[in-house]
Amino acid sequence: MLLGSHLRRLRESRGITREAAGYSIRASESKISRMELGRVSFKTRDVEDLLTLYGVADEAERTSLLSLAKEANVAGWWHSYSDVLPSWFPTYIGLEGSAHLIRSYEVQFVHGLLQTEAYARAVVSRGMRGAGAADIDRRVALRMERQKCLVAENAPEFHIVLDEAALRRPYGDREVMRGQLQHLIDLSERPNVRLQVMPFGFGGHSGESGAFTLLSFPESDLSDVVYLEQLTSALYLDKPEDVAQYEQALKQLQQDSPSPEESRDLLRGLLQLS
């Protein structure tokens, strides 16, 4: 998807139509559209021809984009869980694993990267009503595997604003919630995690549209992506004007929320009350 987005920007900057781009690689206009949306695999030859058509002569830029094309065609570890995942979610996991900065706002429940196994099991069981124990186990295992990125050698920065509602809404029994609160306190002390809580007492705030995640990547020429999850699908936004609005909303949430240190104290208070 990131490569497709980059190819689209290159094409548009040269004023080349999708039809003309398709002709250059012996393909249809619709294939160019699918490539730019990241919905098909990439042939190295096609990417090379498109880069030439778009006037990309710099060898370093060509090498970087061709390398991205090869990576895009390699199945990630999460594909082995495709039988228990909604069709739109593997794309997100791939983007999450490639990001160097993950910024998010959550209101319904604790973000998946911060869930304990017991809490995750309660959330997954609620969301997969009627599913067998084996499927629930596999979905929980996937969530635990995702979390390894936060403690990896090149762990991303993770900035999260949790609405107080996510902390007070019970998933599982009392001990599950206590364990989850303690886990958040522990994780909030990691150097790459910035955790803030938006308290009920603040009232209305800039997260009125609901949960969202902003993903930023180490390659400077790749645009940020906004991920919006819906009941039966998800949206991936990368247009600068869309990304800018969500960035502003998150900055406002961070400014209006207590600091990470104050939020940690809030978590300790909730733990004592639980």
N, C-alpha and C positions, 0 to 999 in steps of 0.2 A: 504494500500500500504506500509506503514511504517512497519507494523507487518510482511507482506510478505517479505519485504527486509531483515528484521532481521532474519527471519527463513531461508532465502536463504543463508545468510552469515554463520549462524550456521551449516547448512547442508554442505556447501562447506568446512568449516574449519575442519570437521570430515571426509571429503572424501567420503561422502555418496551420492549415485546417486539418482536422482529423482524417479527412478523406485523402489529402495529399500525403500525410504521414503513413497512412495505411498502404497507399500505392508504393511507397518507397521500400516497404518490407514485404510486399506481395501479400497484403492482408486487407481486410475490410475496415471500414470506418468503425464498425461496432467492436472489432477486436482492439483497436486503439483505445476506445472508450473503456473496455474491460481491463486493459493493461493499466490505464491511468487510475482506475478504481482499485487496482490490486486484486482483481478477481480471476486472473489467469496466471499461469507460470510464465517465466521469461526465458526466451532463447537468447543466448549470448550474441549470436549473429544479429538478431533483431535489434537488441539494445545498441550494439555497435553502429548499425546502419542509422538508427534514429539519432544517436549522438552526432554522427557525421552530418546528417541532414540539418540538425539544429545548430550546427556551427561550433560544437564543443571540440576544440583542438588541444586544449591543455591536457597533457598526458596524465598528470596527477588526478585531475577531475574525472577523466575517463576511467582510470584504473579504479578509483573509489566507487564509481557508479557500477562498473562491471563486477566488482567484488560484491557489491550489494545485491546484484542480480543473482549471483551464484548462491549467496546466503538465502535469498528469498525462495530458492527452489529446494532447500534442505529441510526436511521434516523435523520440527522441533520435538523435544521430549514429550510435550503435552499431547501430541497427536495420538499417542497410545491410549489416551483417555477420551477420545472423540465419541465413543459410544455412550458416554454419560454427560456430554457437554452440549448445550444448545449451539446451533450452527454458527452463530455470530461470535462466540466467545473465544475460540482458538486464536483469532486475529488479535484480540486484546492481550492475551497471554504473551504472544510473540512480541507485541509492542512494549508491554510492561517489562519483559526480560531484556529488551534492548535499550531501555531508557536510562539516562544518568540522573534524571530528576523526575520524581513523581509527586504531583501535588493533587490533593483530593479534598473533597467535602463529602461527608456522609451523615445521613440523618436517620435512616431506618435501622441500621445495625452497625456494629464495629466493622471497619474495613477488613477485607479478606486477608490482607497481609499481616494483620495484627490479631487475628483470632486464635484462641487456644483450640486445641483439638476437640475438647468437649463442647465448647461454644459453637465451633464450626459444625459439629455433628447436629446440634440442636437447630441451627439455622438451615442446614441442608435438609434435614428431616422435615422441617416445616415447609420448605419450598418444593420438595419432591414427594408430596403426599401420594401414597400408594406404591412408591418405589420399593424394590426389594432391598434387603440389608446389604447385599453385595454391591449394588449400585451406589448406595449411600456411602459405603466404605470407600469406594473408588473416588467419589467426588471429594470426600474429606481428605483422602490421600493426596489428591491433586492440589488442594488448597495448602496442605502442609509443605508440599514440594515447592510451590510458588514462593513460599515465605523464605526459602533458603537464600534468595537474592539479597535480602536485607543484611545477611551476615557473611556474604561472599567477600572475596578479596577486593573486588571492584564494586562494592555495594553502591547502589544509587542513593542519592539524597531523597528522603521521603518526608514531605511536609503534609500533614493531615490536620484538618479541622473536623472534629467530631461534634455533632450537635448533642446536647445533653440528653435529648430524647433517645439517642442510640445507646446511651449508658444506662438509662432507667428502664428501657423496654426489656422485659425478661425473656431470655432464650435459655431454656434449661432451668434447672432448679437453683436454689440459693447458692449452693456451693459452686455451681458452674459460673454464675455471675460474679461471685467473689474471686474465683480463679481468674476470670477474664479481667476484672479491674486490676488485680495485682500484676497481671501480665502486661497491661498497658503502662502501669507505673514503671515496671522494669524496662520495657522497651523505650519509654520516653527518655531514658537516661543514656541511650546509645547516641554516639556523636553524629550519626547520619539520619537520626529521626527527630523531627520537630513536630511535637504533638500539642495541639491546642484544643480546648473545649469551649464551644459556644454555649453559654449558660442560658437557661430559660429566662433568667432575670433581665437579659438584654432586650427582649422583645423582638420586634421585626428586624430582619437583617438582609444582607445582599444574597443569601443563599435561598431565596424564596422559590427559585425554579426547581429545587431538589438537588439530589446528589450528582456530582460530576467529577471527572478526573482529567488532569492535564499531564500529558507526557512530553518530556523534552529529551532530545537525543544528542549524543556527543558530537556527531557530525554537524558542523555549523551551518551547512547548506540544507539541512533537512528541517522542515517546518515542525512546529509543535502540533500535537494532535489532542483534541478534546474528545473524551469518550463519554457517551450518554447511554446508559442502559435502560431499556424499556421492557415491557412485559414479554413481548414476543420477538424482539429484535434489539438492535443497538445502532446508534449513530456515531460516526467518526468524522469530526469536523476538523479541517485543516486550513480553511481560508483565513487569512490574517485578521480580517475584521471580526470573524466569529471568535477566534482564539483570543483576541484582545479583550473582548467583552467578558469572557470567562476569567481571564487573568485579572481583570479589574475587580470582578466579583470576589475572587479568592483573596486578593490583596486587602479588600475591604473587610472580609471575614477575619483575616489574620489581625488586622488593626483593631477590630472591634472586640475580638476575643481576648481573654486573659493571656498573659505570656506563657510560654512553656512551663516555667517554674511555678507560676500561679495555677496553671491548669493541672500540674502534678499534685499540688496541694488539694485542688478540687477533687481529683480522683481519690486521694487518700481519705477525704471526708466522706465520699460516697461509699468507700470500702468499709469505713467504720459504721456507717448507717445500715449496711446490707446484712 
